[in-house]
Every structure is written in structure tokens, then in C-alpha cells.
């Protein structure tokens, strides 16, 4: 239970720190938690597998938490239907861009096929991305790390970038971050506005399905 309790305590502390400056993307509690736990493991020379044996219960909850995003979708079904066409257009363009740009840059820099397969599904939620990577002979561990990094970057830049672009529609803001930054971006969207969180969750779910098809086409 040591590492399960440690993870929860670190998360609560990171959430409290983030609450000192609400809305500050640099105080993202997920980013803070990862940094602290990684530092603890490095300093104490604890193997990650030993840590994961205690923290795997939280990993198990990733699946049910993703499925639970369907609840607000059901509650706001009429709003979703009214935005269905622009959502689908954005979904196709966003998914193609996320996978295509990754594959193009990976091949441009001469990455091996297994690394390309590991990086391609970076914009989908971790559980789906790791399954896609494994099915394409990629490295699920590398995929998980890149997925988390993608999510954190998206959560950090989304608010200032959307403000700079003068995009005020929370449904558009949410859909964009969910499409690019999956669950971590969705958590950030929910902290800003419920509508943004709703559309972010929808984008994350749809993108997971579409990316699983697009990746096989590109690779």
C-alpha cells in the first residue's frame, strides 16, 4: 500500500498547490505529481515495476473513468446534436493532422518503425494508445510516456493559445483540447468550464476510435 498511498498524498498536495493560483497552467496537478513521484523514485532508487505494483489500482481506474465521460454526453445530447457536423469535420482534420504529422516527422528524423508505431497514437487516451502501439509492434511504455507528455503540453498551452486566437466558444475550445490532449486536456477543460469539458470528453472518445483506424492506414 506504500506507493498507492504515496501517489494519493502527492496528488492531493499537487491539487492544493494548483489551487493557490487557479487557472495557472504551469501548476497543473498532473504535471506536479509526475515530477514529484519521479524524483522520489530516482532519489530512493526504487524500480518502476515495484512502484507500479502498489499504484496499479489507480491505473485500473483509467478505463472506468474514460467510460464515465459518457454521462455528461447523455445529459447534453441535444447540444451535441446541434454541433454534430462541425464536430465531425474537426475530428477528421484533427485526427489526420495528429497522426500524419507525427509519422512524417518521425520518418524525417529517421526513427525506426517500432518507434514510429509508438509515437503515432500519442493524441489518444493512454489505454487506447498503448493497445494500438502494442498491436503495431511498438513499445507501449514509450507510448504511455509520450501520451502523458502530450496531454500535459496541451493542458498548459490550451488556455493562453485559445485566448490569443480569440476563440471564446467553450464547445470549440473543449473539442480542440480533447482531440489533441485526451484525458489530461479534458481534466483541464472541465476545470475551466463544464461545456468545454463535455466537448473535450466527446473529442477524446471519438478520436480514440478514429485514430485506431488512421494509424493502420499511415503505417
C-alpha positions as CSV (number, residue, x, y, z in Angstrom):
1,X,0.0,0.0,0.0
2,X,3.0,2.3,0.3
3,X,3.1,3.5,-3.3
4,X,-0.7,3.7,-3.6
5,X,-0.8,6.0,-0.5
6,X,2.2,8.0,-1.7
7,X,0.6,8.6,-5.1
8,X,-2.7,9.8,-3.5
9,X,-0.9,12.0,-1.0
10,X,1.3,13.6,-3.7
11,X,-1.8,14.2,-5.9
12,X,-3.7,15.9,-3.0
13,X,-0.7,18.1,-2.3
14,X,-0.3,19.0,-6.0
15,X,-4.0,19.8,-6.2
16,X,-3.7,22.1,-3.2
17,X,-0.7,23.8,-4.7
18,X,-2.6,24.3,-8.0
19,X,-5.5,25.8,-6.0
20,X,-3.2,28.6,-4.8
21,X,-3.3,30.0,-8.3
22,X,-6.4,28.8,-10.1
23,X,-6.2,28.7,-13.8
24,X,-2.4,28.8,-13.9
25,X,-1.4,26.1,-16.5
26,X,2.1,25.8,-15.1
27,X,0.7,24.5,-11.8
28,X,-1.1,21.6,-13.5
29,X,-1.5,19.0,-10.7
30,X,-0.8,16.0,-13.0
31,X,2.5,17.6,-14.1
32,X,3.4,18.4,-10.5
33,X,2.5,14.9,-9.3
34,X,4.6,13.2,-12.0
35,X,7.6,15.3,-11.3
36,X,7.4,14.7,-7.5
37,X,6.9,10.9,-7.8
38,X,9.6,10.6,-10.4
39,X,12.0,12.5,-8.1
40,X,11.1,10.2,-5.2
41,X,11.7,7.1,-7.2
42,X,15.0,8.4,-8.6
43,X,16.3,9.5,-5.2
44,X,15.2,6.3,-3.4
45,X,16.4,4.2,-6.3
46,X,13.1,2.4,-6.5
47,X,12.4,0.4,-9.6
48,X,9.3,1.5,-11.5
49,X,7.9,-2.0,-11.6
50,X,8.0,-2.1,-7.7
51,X,6.2,1.3,-7.7
52,X,3.6,0.1,-10.2
53,X,2.7,-2.9,-8.1
54,X,1.3,-0.6,-5.5
55,X,-0.1,2.1,-7.8
56,X,-1.7,-0.2,-10.4
57,X,-5.2,0.2,-8.8
58,X,-5.2,3.8,-10.0
59,X,-4.1,2.6,-13.4
60,X,-7.1,0.2,-13.4
61,X,-9.5,3.1,-12.8
62,X,-8.3,4.8,-16.1
63,X,-10.7,2.6,-18.1
64,X,-13.9,3.2,-16.0
65,X,-13.0,7.0,-15.7
66,X,-12.9,7.2,-19.5
67,X,-16.2,5.4,-19.9
68,X,-17.8,7.6,-17.3
69,X,-17.3,10.6,-19.7
70,X,-20.3,9.3,-21.5
71,X,-22.6,10.5,-18.7
72,X,-22.3,14.3,-19.5
73,X,-22.6,13.3,-23.2
74,X,-26.0,11.8,-22.4
75,X,-27.1,14.8,-20.3
76,X,-26.2,17.3,-23.0
77,X,-27.2,15.2,-26.0
78,X,-29.3,18.0,-27.7
79,X,-26.3,20.4,-27.6
80,X,-24.1,17.7,-29.1
81,X,-26.5,17.0,-31.9
82,X,-26.7,20.7,-32.8
83,X,-22.9,20.8,-33.3
84,X,-22.5,17.3,-34.9
85,X,-21.4,18.4,-38.4
86,X,-18.6,20.8,-37.3
87,X,-17.5,18.3,-34.7
88,X,-17.1,15.5,-37.3
89,X,-15.2,17.8,-39.7
90,X,-12.9,18.9,-36.9
91,X,-12.5,15.3,-35.8
92,X,-11.3,14.1,-39.2
93,X,-9.0,17.0,-39.7
94,X,-7.6,16.8,-36.2
95,X,-7.0,13.1,-36.2
96,X,-5.3,13.1,-39.6
97,X,-3.1,16.0,-38.5
98,X,-2.1,14.4,-35.2
99,X,-1.2,11.1,-36.7
100,X,0.1,12.3,-40.1
101,X,2.4,15.0,-38.6
102,X,3.9,12.5,-36.1
103,X,4.5,9.9,-38.7
104,X,6.0,12.4,-41.2
105,X,8.4,14.0,-38.6
106,X,9.4,10.5,-37.2
107,X,10.3,9.3,-40.7
108,X,12.0,12.6,-41.5
109,X,14.3,12.2,-38.5
110,X,14.9,8.5,-39.4
111,X,13.2,6.9,-36.4
112,X,12.8,3.1,-36.5
113,X,9.4,1.6,-37.4
114,X,8.8,0.5,-33.8
115,X,9.4,4.0,-32.5
116,X,7.1,5.5,-35.2
117,X,4.4,3.0,-34.2
118,X,4.9,4.0,-30.5
119,X,4.6,7.7,-31.2
120,X,1.7,7.7,-33.8
121,X,-1.2,7.3,-31.3
122,X,0.1,10.0,-28.9
123,X,-3.1,12.1,-29.0
124,X,-5.4,9.3,-27.8
125,X,-6.1,8.3,-24.2
126,X,-3.4,6.1,-22.7
127,X,-5.3,2.9,-22.6
128,X,-6.2,3.0,-26.3
129,X,-2.8,4.4,-27.4
130,X,-0.9,1.6,-25.6
131,X,-3.2,-1.0,-27.2
132,X,-2.6,0.5,-30.7
133,X,1.1,0.6,-30.1
134,X,1.3,-2.9,-28.9
135,X,-0.7,-4.1,-31.9
136,X,1.7,-2.4,-34.3
137,X,4.8,-3.9,-32.6
138,X,5.6,-0.6,-30.8
139,X,6.7,0.0,-27.3
140,X,3.7,0.6,-25.0
141,X,5.9,2.1,-22.3
142,X,7.3,4.7,-24.7
143,X,3.7,5.3,-25.9
144,X,2.5,5.9,-22.4
145,X,5.3,8.4,-21.7
146,X,4.6,10.3,-24.9
147,X,0.8,10.3,-24.3
148,X,1.3,11.9,-20.8
149,X,3.8,14.4,-22.2
150,X,1.3,15.3,-25.0
151,X,-1.5,15.7,-22.5
152,X,0.5,18.0,-20.2
153,X,1.7,20.2,-23.0
154,X,-1.9,20.5,-24.3
155,X,-3.2,21.4,-20.9
156,X,-0.6,24.0,-20.4
157,X,-0.9,25.8,-23.7
158,X,-4.6,25.5,-24.5
159,X,-6.0,28.4,-22.4
160,X,-3.4,31.0,-23.4
161,X,-3.4,29.8,-27.0
162,X,-7.2,30.0,-27.3
163,X,-7.3,33.4,-25.7
164,X,-4.6,34.6,-28.1
165,X,-6.7,33.3,-31.0
166,X,-9.8,35.0,-29.5
167,X,-11.8,31.7,-29.6
168,X,-14.5,32.2,-26.9
169,X,-16.8,29.3,-27.8
170,X,-16.2,26.8,-25.0
171,X,-17.5,23.9,-27.1
172,X,-14.8,24.7,-29.7
173,X,-12.1,25.2,-27.1
174,X,-13.0,21.9,-25.3
175,X,-13.3,19.9,-28.5
176,X,-9.8,21.1,-29.6
177,X,-8.1,20.2,-26.4
178,X,-9.8,16.8,-26.1
179,X,-8.8,16.0,-29.7
180,X,-5.2,16.9,-29.1
181,X,-4.6,16.1,-25.4
182,X,-7.0,13.4,-24.5
183,X,-7.8,12.8,-20.7
184,X,-5.3,15.3,-19.3
185,X,-6.6,18.0,-21.6
186,X,-10.2,17.0,-20.7
187,X,-9.5,17.3,-17.0
188,X,-8.1,20.8,-17.7
189,X,-11.2,21.7,-19.8
190,X,-13.6,20.6,-17.0
191,X,-11.7,22.9,-14.6
192,X,-12.3,25.8,-16.9
193,X,-16.0,25.3,-18.0
194,X,-18.4,22.3,-17.9
195,X,-19.3,22.7,-21.6
196,X,-15.6,22.7,-22.5
197,X,-15.2,19.6,-20.5
198,X,-18.2,17.9,-22.1
199,X,-16.9,18.5,-25.7
200,X,-13.4,17.6,-24.7
201,X,-14.6,14.2,-23.5
202,X,-16.5,13.7,-26.7
203,X,-13.5,14.6,-28.8
204,X,-11.3,12.2,-26.8
205,X,-13.7,9.3,-27.3
206,X,-14.3,9.9,-31.0
207,X,-10.6,10.4,-31.6
208,X,-9.7,7.1,-29.9
209,X,-11.9,5.3,-32.4
210,X,-10.8,7.2,-35.5
211,X,-7.1,7.1,-34.6
212,X,-7.1,3.4,-34.3
213,X,-8.2,3.2,-37.9
214,X,-6.0,6.1,-39.3
215,X,-2.8,4.8,-37.7
216,X,-3.1,1.5,-39.6
217,X,-3.6,3.4,-42.8
218,X,-0.5,5.5,-42.3
219,X,1.7,2.6,-41.1
